[in-house]
Amino acid sequence: MFTQILEGLRKIFGVEPGPTDKRASESSSSLPDSDLKQQPPLPEVQKTEIDDPLATLKAMTAEDICGLREGMTYDELDTLLKMLYRRHNRAASSLNDTKRAEADIVLDAIVEIRQRYLEEREK
């Protein structure tokens, strides 16, 4: 019964049935080595990024952490900082130590950016 349903679906969608003979599927899956393309080697990742993902975040400036771009208006900057604050304030109470440490770094950067750029406008 299941095979009849599959055959009906194949007819509807126009899909060719696959090889049913075991020898046919083995011969089609094994290609000669000359037909295989040589894949370039994968770039090596530095160990410090894998071992300590917070190291790169700590080395970044507050502008880089918050994603500031040149030409942003005060309203765009305020909206961006509010969104980042909501996201990382929730992560600050996470049980995951890495997420909590990352959130602390980003929240400090948000405070620094807010003091540097937005509080000047309010004065």
C-alpha positions in Angstrom: 0.0 0.0 0.0 2.8 2.4 0.9 4.5 1.7 -2.5 1.2 2.5 -4.3 1.0 5.9 -2.5 4.6 6.7 -3.5 4.0 5.7 -7.1 0.9 7.9 -7.2 2.9 10.9 -5.8 5.7 10.2 -8.3 3.2 10.4 -11.1 1.6 13.6 -9.8 5.0 15.4 -9.3 6.7 13.8 -12.3 9.6 12.3 -10.3 11.5 9.4 -11.8 11.8 6.4 -9.5 15.3 5.8 -8.2 17.3 2.7 -8.9 15.8 -0.3 -7.1 18.7 -2.7 -7.9 21.3 -2.6 -5.2 24.1 -3.1 -7.8 22.9 -0.1 -9.8 22.9 2.2 -6.8 26.4 1.1 -5.8 27.8 1.7 -9.3 26.2 5.1 -9.6 27.5 6.3 -6.2 31.1 5.4 -6.7 32.9 7.8 -9.0 36.4 7.4 -10.2 39.0 9.5 -8.4 39.8 11.4 -11.5 36.3 12.8 -11.7 36.4 14.2 -8.2 37.4 17.8 -7.9 40.1 18.7 -5.5 38.7 20.9 -2.7 40.9 23.7 -1.5 42.0 23.4 2.1 39.9 25.1 4.7 41.5 28.2 6.3 42.9 27.6 9.7 41.1 29.4 12.6 43.2 31.0 15.2 43.0 29.1 18.5 42.4 32.3 20.6 39.0 32.9 18.9 37.9 29.4 19.6 39.3 29.2 23.2 38.2 32.6 24.3 35.4 34.1 22.2 35.2 37.1 24.5 38.8 38.1 23.7 37.8 39.6 20.3 34.9 41.4 21.9 37.0 42.9 24.6 39.5 44.1 22.0 36.8 46.0 20.1 35.9 49.6 20.6 32.5 50.6 21.9 31.5 51.9 18.4 32.4 48.6 16.8 30.6 46.6 19.5 27.4 48.7 19.1 27.7 48.8 15.3 27.8 52.5 14.8 28.0 53.8 11.2 29.0 57.2 10.0 26.2 59.4 9.2 23.7 57.9 11.7 21.2 60.4 13.1 20.5 60.8 16.8 17.2 59.0 16.4 18.8 56.0 14.6 21.5 55.8 17.2 18.9 56.0 20.0 16.8 53.2 18.4 19.9 51.0 17.9 21.0 51.4 21.5 17.6 50.7 22.8 17.4 47.5 20.8 20.9 46.4 21.9 20.0 47.2 25.5 16.8 45.1 25.4 18.7 42.1 23.9 21.7 42.2 26.1 19.9 43.1 29.3 18.0 39.9 29.0 21.2 38.0 28.4 22.8 39.5 31.5 20.6 37.3 33.6 21.4 34.2 31.6 22.7 31.0 33.3 25.3 30.7 30.6 28.5 32.3 31.8 29.7 33.2 28.3 26.5 34.9 27.3 26.4 36.8 30.6 30.0 38.0 30.2 29.3 39.1 26.6 26.2 41.0 27.7 28.2 42.8 30.4 30.7 44.0 27.8 28.0 45.1 25.4 26.0 46.9 28.2 29.2 48.8 29.2 29.7 49.8 25.6 26.1 51.0 25.3 26.6 53.2 28.4 29.8 54.6 26.9 28.2 55.4 23.6 25.1 56.9 25.2 27.3 59.2 27.4 29.6 60.2 24.5 27.0 60.9 21.8 23.5 61.2 23.1 23.9 63.0 26.4 25.7 65.9 24.5 22.5 66.4 22.6 20.3 66.5 25.7 22.3 69.2 27.4 
